[in-house]
Amino acid sequence: MPAANLMDHIPLVNIPTFGMCQSLANPTVAAATAAALGVLTPMLCIPATATPWIPGGAPTVLLGNMPALDANSTLMCTWGGVIKILMPGQVQMLIP
């Protein structure tokens, strides 16, 4: 799996679809729920990630002139969710 930096947040380019979204802030979930007479109806998660990863990654490890993501990096979804790195690919790394 390739490494990523904090600017790798583009939906469907860097972040694929995954799981089911349950946020009523998501228009597709809200529409499906309304069609089901108010019964929460999850829909396929299509990330809406307009801002870079936070916090600023590993400032001493650069990929493409930007800090590399680390296990503490999170990405906020416009619909209220949070994307986290579950398996960073390395369990330990010495960063000077």
PyMOL commands that set and color helices and strands:
alter all, ss='L'
color gray80, all
select helices_A, chain A and resi 27-35
alter helices_A, ss='H'
color red, helices_A
select strands_A, chain A and resi 20-21+43-44+58-63+66-68+74-76+82-84
alter strands_A, ss='S'
color yellow, strands_A
deselect
rebuild
show_as cartoon
